[in-house]
């Protein structure tokens, strides 16, 4: 029954997605079709409705709308330019200074805004003029911008990690947040390494002259209020001063005050930001609620146990099992967004990795890192297409450079997967795991 149910869910889900049905409805309908084998229609529909409300009624879910609102406030708050100037002051001497700056600013802005596409649009637009003036290849710039933007999704505050915490049954958000720093930095450093190598090959130089310490101090002071958001929110959560939900509310207040002080948020723009955040939050929370139906169906039909038995029946080598999982997640990420993929694959794969002793925090960071790659891989790849649009180039010209970035990012995935220290080091030092 479990294997039949899983096949029904996968086939129905693929057909519905191919027909253009929204992902939330596709998940709910495919789960209902699977459970109708064993449960009458009237009972299954009522139970499904109950599971939706149970899934959406968790207090910890409040953190997601607050972090979305805080990110949108930051997007409109005029911080992108300050972050670009700060990173340029730090990394400007490296070959290909502007593309290296693009990577560093994407990591910072993506972490603050919570959106890879927003980072690619905002930061890419900021550095584009300078890249054109210095004769940089637009395709290389677009590839660098797109490839590095998802790194910020791993650096807290991260809605993807909050979603995983809920899907995994309550993994510590503080441990996930602290654990996300190193994988996010690994992603960014891989992109910087490729960017520098390509810049050297093309003869792009860093800024001339000696290192300007005065400029660094000025740019740091200008960027400090925005950077302090990460310190205040994450420091408070990890230090046990407040919960992730309370921290998300503090982030909203902080972002609003910052936007007002920068004179970039008016009453009208604030209303538009709230409306946009409400729409986005409604979609995400409803998706989480509907995915609760899928979780119920999986538990009822014992799909996780069947998948676990099938994988462990093929091999008991944890190295091979993790490799198979990564391949499956990479394929799924090419046509699914991060949030629904987390909700679908966490209950399937987490029980398996726990059989050979992997910590839920470690697996969560592998999962999120892997699925974030889908942001920059066609056919979905919305972040990649935003970067191409900002760079005014084409996919055909950008993809040769993207292949170099894919190789480096996948190398980072292998490090995060097979070297637990990259995910568990900081949480362990803080006594959270």
C-alpha positions as CSV (number, residue, x, y, z in Angstrom):
1,X,0.0,0.0,0.0
2,X,2.8,2.4,0.8
3,X,4.6,2.0,-2.5
4,X,1.3,2.3,-4.4
5,X,0.4,5.4,-2.5
6,X,3.8,7.0,-3.1
7,X,3.5,6.3,-6.9
8,X,0.0,7.8,-7.0
9,X,1.2,10.9,-5.1
10,X,4.2,11.4,-7.5
11,X,2.3,10.7,-10.7
12,X,-0.7,12.9,-9.7
13,X,1.6,15.7,-8.5
14,X,3.6,15.7,-11.8
15,X,0.5,15.7,-13.9
16,X,-1.1,18.5,-11.9
17,X,2.1,20.6,-12.0
18,X,2.4,20.0,-15.8
19,X,-1.2,21.3,-16.2
20,X,-0.3,24.5,-14.4
21,X,-2.2,23.8,-11.2
22,X,-0.7,25.8,-8.2
23,X,1.7,23.8,-6.1
24,X,-0.5,24.0,-2.9
25,X,-3.6,22.6,-4.7
26,X,-1.4,20.0,-6.4
27,X,-0.1,18.7,-3.2
28,X,-3.5,18.5,-1.5
29,X,-5.2,16.8,-4.4
30,X,-2.5,14.2,-5.0
31,X,-2.5,13.3,-1.3
32,X,-6.3,13.0,-1.3
33,X,-6.2,10.7,-4.4
34,X,-3.7,8.5,-2.7
35,X,-5.7,8.1,0.6
36,X,-8.9,7.3,-1.2
37,X,-7.6,3.7,-1.7
38,X,-8.3,3.0,2.0
39,X,-10.4,5.8,3.5
40,X,-13.9,6.8,2.2
41,X,-14.3,10.2,0.5
42,X,-16.4,11.8,3.2
43,X,-14.0,10.9,6.0
44,X,-10.8,11.8,4.0
45,X,-12.1,15.2,3.0
46,X,-13.1,16.1,6.5
47,X,-9.8,14.9,7.9
48,X,-7.9,16.8,5.2
49,X,-9.7,20.0,6.2
50,X,-8.8,19.4,9.8
51,X,-5.2,18.8,9.0
52,X,-5.0,22.1,7.1
53,X,-6.1,24.0,10.1
54,X,-3.9,22.1,12.4
55,X,-0.9,22.8,10.1
56,X,-1.6,26.5,10.0
57,X,-2.4,26.9,13.7
58,X,1.1,26.5,15.1
59,X,2.3,29.6,16.9
60,X,5.8,29.2,15.6
61,X,4.5,29.8,12.1
62,X,4.0,33.5,13.0
63,X,7.7,33.9,12.5
64,X,7.4,33.4,8.7
65,X,5.0,36.4,8.0
66,X,7.1,38.6,10.3
67,X,10.4,37.7,8.6
68,X,8.8,38.2,5.2
69,X,7.6,41.7,6.3
70,X,11.0,42.5,7.7
71,X,12.7,41.4,4.5
72,X,10.3,43.5,2.3
73,X,10.9,46.5,4.6
74,X,14.6,46.0,4.1
75,X,14.2,45.7,0.3
76,X,12.6,49.2,0.3
77,X,14.8,50.6,3.0
78,X,17.7,51.7,0.9
79,X,20.3,49.3,2.4
80,X,21.5,47.5,-0.8
81,X,23.8,50.4,-1.8
82,X,25.3,50.6,1.6
83,X,26.0,46.9,1.6
84,X,27.6,47.0,-1.9
85,X,29.8,49.9,-0.8
86,X,30.9,48.0,2.4
87,X,31.7,44.8,0.5
88,X,33.6,46.8,-2.2
89,X,35.7,48.4,0.5
90,X,36.6,45.0,1.9
91,X,37.1,43.0,-1.3
92,X,37.8,45.6,-3.9
93,X,41.5,44.7,-4.3
94,X,40.7,41.2,-5.6
95,X,40.8,40.6,-9.4
96,X,37.3,41.2,-10.8
97,X,36.5,43.5,-7.9
98,X,32.9,44.2,-8.9
99,X,31.9,40.6,-9.5
100,X,33.5,39.6,-6.2
101,X,31.6,42.5,-4.5
102,X,28.4,41.2,-6.2
103,X,28.9,37.8,-4.5
104,X,29.6,39.3,-1.0
105,X,26.7,41.8,-1.2
106,X,24.3,39.1,-2.4
107,X,25.2,36.9,0.6
108,X,24.5,39.8,3.0
109,X,21.5,41.2,1.3
110,X,19.9,37.8,0.7
111,X,20.3,37.0,4.4
112,X,18.7,40.3,5.4
113,X,15.9,40.3,2.8
114,X,15.2,36.5,2.8
115,X,14.9,36.4,-1.0
116,X,17.5,35.3,-3.5
117,X,15.5,36.9,-6.4
118,X,15.4,40.2,-4.5
119,X,19.1,40.0,-3.8
120,X,19.9,39.3,-7.5
121,X,17.6,42.2,-8.6
122,X,18.8,44.8,-6.0
123,X,22.5,44.1,-5.8
124,X,22.8,43.3,-9.5
125,X,21.3,46.6,-10.4
126,X,23.7,48.4,-8.1
127,X,26.9,47.0,-9.6
128,X,25.7,46.8,-13.2
129,X,26.7,50.4,-14.1
130,X,30.2,50.0,-12.8
131,X,30.6,46.6,-14.6
132,X,29.5,48.2,-17.9
133,X,32.0,51.1,-17.4
134,X,34.9,48.7,-16.8
135,X,34.0,46.5,-19.7
136,X,33.0,43.4,-17.8
137,X,31.3,40.6,-19.8
138,X,27.5,41.0,-19.1
139,X,27.0,37.2,-19.3
140,X,29.7,36.6,-16.7
141,X,28.2,39.3,-14.4
142,X,24.8,37.8,-14.8
143,X,26.1,34.3,-14.0
144,X,28.0,35.6,-10.9
145,X,24.9,37.5,-9.7
146,X,22.5,34.6,-10.1
147,X,24.9,31.9,-8.8
148,X,25.7,33.8,-5.6
149,X,22.2,35.1,-4.7
150,X,20.8,31.9,-3.0
151,X,23.8,31.8,-0.6
152,X,21.9,34.3,1.6
153,X,19.0,31.9,2.0
154,X,21.2,29.7,4.2
155,X,22.4,32.6,6.3
156,X,19.9,33.5,9.0
157,X,17.3,34.7,9.5
158,X,16.0,32.1,7.0
159,X,12.4,31.2,6.3
160,X,13.5,27.9,4.7
161,X,15.2,26.8,7.9
162,X,12.0,27.8,9.9
163,X,9.9,25.7,7.5
164,X,12.3,22.7,7.9
165,X,12.0,23.1,11.7
166,X,8.3,22.7,11.4
167,X,8.4,19.9,8.9
168,X,11.0,17.9,11.0
169,X,8.9,18.0,14.1
170,X,10.5,20.9,16.0
171,X,14.2,20.9,15.3
172,X,15.8,23.8,17.2
173,X,15.5,27.0,15.1
174,X,18.4,28.5,17.1
175,X,20.7,25.5,16.2
176,X,19.6,25.7,12.5
177,X,20.2,29.4,12.3
178,X,23.7,29.1,13.9
179,X,24.5,26.1,11.7
180,X,23.5,28.0,8.5
181,X,26.3,30.5,8.7
182,X,29.1,28.2,7.5
183,X,27.2,26.5,4.7
184,X,26.1,29.9,3.5
185,X,29.7,31.1,3.6
186,X,30.9,28.0,1.8
187,X,28.5,28.7,-1.0
188,X,29.7,32.4,-1.2
189,X,33.4,31.4,-1.0
190,X,32.9,28.9,-3.8
191,X,31.4,31.6,-6.0
192,X,34.2,34.1,-5.1
193,X,36.8,31.5,-6.0
194,X,35.3,30.9,-9.4
195,X,34.7,34.7,-9.9
196,X,38.4,35.4,-9.2
197,X,39.6,32.7,-11.5
198,X,37.4,33.9,-14.4
199,X,38.4,37.5,-13.7
200,X,42.1,36.6,-13.9
201,X,41.5,34.7,-17.1
202,X,39.7,37.7,-18.6
203,X,42.2,40.3,-17.3
204,X,39.9,42.1,-14.9
205,X,41.8,43.8,-12.1
206,X,40.9,45.1,-8.7
207,X,40.8,48.7,-7.7
208,X,44.2,50.4,-8.1
209,X,46.3,51.9,-5.3
210,X,46.8,51.0,-1.7
211,X,44.1,49.6,0.6
212,X,41.9,52.6,1.7
213,X,41.3,52.1,5.5
214,X,39.5,55.4,5.8
215,X,37.0,54.4,3.1
216,X,36.5,51.0,4.9
217,X,35.7,52.8,8.2
218,X,33.2,55.1,6.5
219,X,31.5,52.3,4.5
220,X,31.4,50.1,7.6
221,X,29.7,52.8,9.7
222,X,27.1,53.4,6.9
223,X,26.3,49.6,6.6
224,X,26.5,48.9,10.3
225,X,22.8,49.6,11.1
226,X,21.7,47.1,8.5
227,X,24.3,44.5,9.5
228,X,23.3,44.9,13.1
229,X,19.9,43.4,12.3
230,X,21.5,40.0,11.9
231,X,23.5,40.4,15.1
232,X,20.5,41.6,17.2
233,X,18.0,39.0,15.9
234,X,20.2,36.0,15.7
235,X,22.2,36.9,18.9
236,X,18.9,37.2,20.8
237,X,17.6,33.9,19.5
238,X,20.8,31.9,20.0
239,X,21.4,33.6,23.4
240,X,17.9,32.6,24.6
241,X,16.8,36.2,25.1
242,X,13.8,35.7,22.9
243,X,12.3,33.0,20.6
244,X,12.4,33.0,16.8
245,X,8.9,34.3,16.7
246,X,9.6,37.2,19.0
247,X,12.9,37.8,17.1
248,X,10.9,38.1,13.8
249,X,8.7,40.8,15.4
250,X,11.7,42.7,16.6
251,X,13.2,42.4,13.1
252,X,10.1,44.1,11.7
253,X,10.3,47.0,14.2
254,X,14.0,47.4,13.5
255,X,13.6,47.3,9.7
256,X,10.8,49.9,9.9
257,X,12.8,52.3,12.0
258,X,15.8,51.9,9.7
259,X,13.7,52.6,6.6
260,X,12.2,55.7,8.2
261,X,15.6,57.0,9.3
262,X,16.9,56.4,5.7
263,X,13.8,58.3,4.4
264,X,13.0,55.5,2.0
265,X,9.7,54.4,3.5
266,X,6.6,56.6,3.2
267,X,3.1,55.9,4.5
268,X,2.0,54.8,1.0
269,X,5.0,52.6,0.4
270,X,4.5,51.0,3.9
271,X,0.9,50.1,3.0
272,X,2.1,48.5,-0.2
273,X,4.8,46.6,1.6
274,X,2.3,45.3,4.1
275,X,-0.1,44.2,1.4
276,X,2.6,42.4,-0.6
277,X,3.9,40.7,2.6
278,X,0.4,39.6,3.5
279,X,-0.1,38.0,0.0
280,X,3.2,36.2,0.2
281,X,2.6,35.1,3.7
282,X,-0.8,33.8,2.9
283,X,0.6,31.6,0.1
284,X,3.4,30.2,2.2
285,X,1.3,29.5,5.3
286,X,-1.5,27.9,3.2
287,X,1.1,25.8,1.5
288,X,2.4,24.6,4.9
289,X,-1.2,23.8,5.9
290,X,-2.0,21.8,2.8
291,X,1.3,20.0,3.1
292,X,0.1,18.8,6.5
293,X,-2.4,16.6,4.5
294,X,0.5,15.0,2.7
295,X,2.2,14.4,6.0
296,X,-0.9,12.7,7.4
297,X,-1.3,10.5,4.3
298,X,2.4,9.5,4.4
299,X,2.1,8.6,8.1
300,X,-1.1,6.6,7.6
301,X,0.2,4.7,4.6
302,X,3.6,4.3,6.1
303,X,5.4,5.7,3.1
304,X,8.5,6.9,5.0
305,X,9.1,3.4,6.4
306,X,8.7,1.9,2.9
307,X,11.1,4.3,1.4
308,X,13.6,3.8,4.2
309,X,13.4,0.0,3.8
310,X,13.8,0.3,0.0
311,X,16.9,2.5,0.3
312,X,18.5,0.5,3.1
313,X,17.7,-2.7,1.2
314,X,19.8,-1.4,-1.7
315,X,22.8,-0.5,0.5
316,X,23.6,0.2,4.1
317,X,26.5,2.5,3.1
318,X,25.5,6.0,4.5
319,X,27.9,7.6,1.9
320,X,25.9,6.1,-1.0
321,X,22.5,6.7,0.6
322,X,23.3,10.4,1.0
323,X,24.6,10.6,-2.6
324,X,21.3,9.1,-3.8
325,X,19.3,11.6,-1.8
326,X,21.3,14.5,-3.1
327,X,20.7,13.4,-6.7
328,X,17.0,13.1,-6.0
329,X,16.8,16.5,-4.4
330,X,18.8,18.1,-7.1
331,X,16.4,16.8,-9.7
332,X,13.4,17.8,-7.7
333,X,14.8,21.3,-7.1
334,X,14.9,22.0,-10.9
335,X,11.1,22.1,-11.0
336,X,10.0,22.8,-7.4
337,X,10.3,25.8,-5.1
338,X,12.3,25.4,-1.9
339,X,9.3,25.5,0.6
340,X,7.1,22.8,-0.9
341,X,10.2,20.6,-1.6
342,X,11.2,20.9,2.1
343,X,7.7,19.9,3.2
344,X,7.6,16.9,0.9
345,X,11.1,15.4,1.3
346,X,11.7,16.0,5.0
347,X,9.3,13.3,6.2
348,X,10.6,11.0,3.5
349,X,14.3,11.3,4.1
350,X,14.8,12.4,7.7
351,X,13.9,9.0,9.2
352,X,16.4,7.3,6.9
353,X,19.3,9.5,7.8
354,X,18.5,9.2,11.5
355,X,18.9,5.4,11.2
356,X,22.7,6.0,10.8
357,X,22.9,8.7,13.4
358,X,22.8,11.9,11.4
359,X,21.5,14.9,13.4
360,X,18.4,16.7,12.1
361,X,20.3,20.0,12.0
362,X,22.9,18.5,9.7
363,X,20.3,17.0,7.4
364,X,18.3,20.2,7.4
365,X,21.2,22.2,6.1
366,X,22.0,19.6,3.5
367,X,18.4,19.7,2.4
368,X,18.1,23.5,2.2
369,X,21.6,23.9,0.5
370,X,20.6,21.3,-2.1
371,X,17.2,22.7,-2.8
372,X,18.5,26.3,-3.1
373,X,20.5,25.2,-6.1
374,X,17.1,24.9,-7.8
375,X,16.8,28.7,-7.7
376,X,19.5,28.9,-10.4
377,X,18.8,25.8,-12.5
378,X,16.4,25.8,-15.5
379,X,13.5,25.2,-16.2
380,X,12.3,27.0,-13.0
381,X,15.4,28.8,-11.8
382,X,13.6,32.1,-11.1
383,X,16.7,33.7,-9.5
384,X,18.9,32.9,-12.5
385,X,16.3,34.4,-14.9
386,X,16.1,37.6,-12.7
387,X,19.9,37.9,-12.9
388,X,19.8,37.4,-16.7
389,X,17.1,40.1,-17.0
390,X,19.0,42.5,-14.8
391,X,22.2,41.9,-16.8
392,X,20.4,42.3,-20.1
393,X,21.9,39.1,-21.6
394,X,20.7,35.7,-22.6
395,X,20.5,32.2,-21.1
396,X,22.7,30.8,-23.9
397,X,25.5,33.3,-23.2
398,X,25.2,32.9,-19.4
399,X,25.2,29.1,-19.1
400,X,28.8,28.4,-20.0
401,X,29.8,30.5,-17.0
402,X,27.1,29.0,-14.9
403,X,28.6,25.5,-15.5
404,X,31.7,26.7,-13.7
405,X,29.6,28.0,-10.8
406,X,27.5,24.8,-10.6
407,X,30.7,22.7,-10.2
408,X,31.9,24.9,-7.4
409,X,28.5,25.0,-5.6
410,X,28.2,21.2,-5.9
411,X,31.7,20.8,-4.4
412,X,30.4,22.9,-1.5
413,X,27.3,20.6,-1.2
414,X,29.6,17.6,-0.9
415,X,31.6,19.4,1.9
416,X,28.4,20.2,3.8
417,X,27.1,16.7,3.3
418,X,30.1,14.6,4.2
419,X,31.9,16.9,6.7
420,X,29.5,17.4,9.7
421,X,31.7,20.2,11.1
422,X,30.5,22.6,8.4
423,X,26.9,22.3,9.7
424,X,27.3,21.2,13.3
425,X,30.5,23.1,14.4
426,X,28.9,26.4,15.5
427,X,25.8,24.8,17.1
428,X,28.0,22.4,19.0
429,X,30.3,25.2,20.3
430,X,27.2,27.1,21.5
431,X,25.9,24.0,23.3
432,X,22.7,23.9,21.2
433,X,23.3,20.3,20.0
